[in-house]
Amino acid sequence: MTSSNETVEKIYQKKTLLEQILLRPDTYIGSVETFEQYLWVYESKTKSMQYKRIKYVPGLFKIFGKSSLPTK
């Protein structure tokens, strides 16, 4: 909630697209908080799948996931 002495100009500020993305990245890519979860991951040393507890950032995962999709 805003205090009564804040002006409309202070509450609603026009921002560039870059400023908006940097201020609220979760709006565009998803959560930027670190999560811990058990997932199947490929272990290159043993060349097998292993069920491990990993830490990851869903927003970063989404960026790389989208970039690896085939383009038309």
Protein Blocks (a to p, Z undefined) as FASTA:
>chain_A
ZZfkbcfklmmccddfklmmmmmmmlmnopfbdcddddddddfklopacdddddddfklm
mmmmmmmpccZZ
